[in-house]
Amino acid sequence: MTQVVERQNPVVPFVDLRAQHGELREQIETTILDIINRSAFIGGPYVESFEKDFAAYCGTDHCVTCGSGTDALKLALMAAGVKPGDEVITVPHTFIASVEAITLAGAFPIFVDIDAQYYTLSPGLLLQFLEERCTLGQGPHPINKKTGRPVVAVMPVHLYGLPADLDSILSVSRAYNLKVIEDACQAHGATLISNGSVRKAGTIGESGAFSFYPGKNLGAMGEGGAVTTNNPEKARAMRMWRDHGQSERYIHLRPDGWNSRLDAIQCGILSVKLRKLDAWNERRCLAAQWYRERLKTYERIVLPIEPPGRKHVYHLFAVRVPDRDKVRQRLADHGISTGLHYPIPLHLQPAYRSWGWKEGDFPESERAAAAILSLPMHPHIEEEEVERICKVLKNALV
Ligand SMILES: *Cc1c(COP(=O)(O)O)cnc(C)c1O
């Protein structure tokens, strides 16, 4: 990976949060002023009503907001019964927070490679790992033969906005008694057909974790996250963990709580923005179509694939190109801002150097990391901008 020199004021930005907030400015200002007037910043009606709204939007019984997507994943893992010393399976081709949540819960990450076309957890490789590398021990969960530790959960990531193949993952997981925690941090509003009906990503496993980082499809004006679940006891437990383990003021039932409350201002803003989420996702899909029409005849560009039954919401529009770093610099020279999601697979990150993984362990993740390029994608991108990007991209490839 070489460093790309970007222009200070790109002609085509990668995301455009100003345009997003311009659409809703008055409603957001009214909400913030009301919260200032009430001076109730933590908990209260805005938090409760956003939790209700987001649960209703997703189609789950409960939504528990928290401080970040990372904390949402950690809460979801804890609620699934993941304990220090357990192992949790995820993919190496994702944002590092997926793995951090596992280590924050005291567990150990185990990697299974992605599917080459979809960039999401391969159900076939998951089954192969469980068949070849695990035994069924005395306890309820399979035991990793190499480490002797129980493998308790699997965390598929709905990467770039495309839901993972959950039905296949669920059927493998059921056979091996693994809990399924969905990392839906990039997939607000994405849908998939599960068990014959259309469901939202983040609602099919035991629970789903969302991030409201400003650049996500549903973003706050600061940090934030949430877990969706249909299990009332797990929702109650997560509400305690995020609030110092309290059941009521100064009665602390759990020793492993901390502070991960999402504040009223962020919840108020999120309620306003949630009403736009479907329309904004549709505009992302339209932009994806514009890209597709212009690039589909170019064999050297690998476009994202939409498998039947899984609706992509294009948090990112990631293509694969040869000579990626050169192409990226060419786009930057023309004022077109791009991203790399993600340039180093997690098993090769310096942070995990002493954990024993090496190059070649997860070839699909390594191949993706080397060739992937995220083109500008946001709800307010114009067709002319896509046109300009595609022209420069095609010229860079001849
Ligand atoms: C953004 C993201 C997270 C973490 O969310 P934060 O709110 O930044 O903590 C986790 N997983 C994936 C795949 C993400 O994209």
Ligand as a Chemical Component Dictionary entry (heavy atoms), coordinates in Angstrom:
data_LIG
# 
_chem_comp.id                   LIG 
_chem_comp.type                 NON-POLYMER 
_chem_comp.pdbx_formal_charge   0 
_chem_comp.three_letter_code    LIG 
# 
loop_
_chem_comp_atom.comp_id 
_chem_comp_atom.atom_id 
_chem_comp_atom.alt_atom_id 
_chem_comp_atom.type_symbol 
_chem_comp_atom.charge 
_chem_comp_atom.model_Cartn_x 
_chem_comp_atom.model_Cartn_y 
_chem_comp_atom.model_Cartn_z 
_chem_comp_atom.pdbx_ordinal 
LIG C1 C1 C 0 -18.217 1.313  12.091 1  
LIG C2 C2 C 0 -18.075 -0.132 12.349 2  
LIG C3 C3 C 0 -18.012 -0.663 13.631 3  
LIG C4 C4 C 0 -17.819 0.136  14.878 4  
LIG O1 O1 O 0 -18.607 1.198  15.083 5  
LIG P1 P1 P 0 -18.127 2.465  15.948 6  
LIG O2 O2 O 0 -19.402 3.193  16.160 7  
LIG O3 O3 O 0 -17.127 3.211  15.146 8  
LIG O4 O4 O 0 -17.560 1.952  17.241 9  
LIG C5 C5 C 0 -17.999 -2.047 13.760 10 
LIG N1 N1 N 0 -18.032 -2.849 12.699 11 
LIG C6 C6 C 0 -18.060 -2.375 11.447 12 
LIG C7 C7 C 0 -18.110 -3.335 10.297 13 
LIG C8 C8 C 0 -18.074 -1.003 11.231 14 
LIG O5 O5 O 0 -18.083 -0.534 9.974  15 
# 
loop_
_chem_comp_bond.comp_id 
_chem_comp_bond.atom_id_1 
_chem_comp_bond.atom_id_2 
_chem_comp_bond.value_order 
_chem_comp_bond.pdbx_ordinal 
LIG C1 C2 SING 1  
LIG C2 C3 SING 2  
LIG C2 C8 DOUB 3  
LIG C3 C4 SING 4  
LIG C3 C5 DOUB 5  
LIG C4 O1 SING 6  
LIG O1 P1 SING 7  
LIG P1 O2 DOUB 8  
LIG P1 O3 SING 9  
LIG P1 O4 SING 10 
LIG C5 N1 SING 11 
LIG N1 C6 DOUB 12 
LIG C6 C7 SING 13 
LIG C6 C8 SING 14 
LIG C8 O5 SING 15 
# 
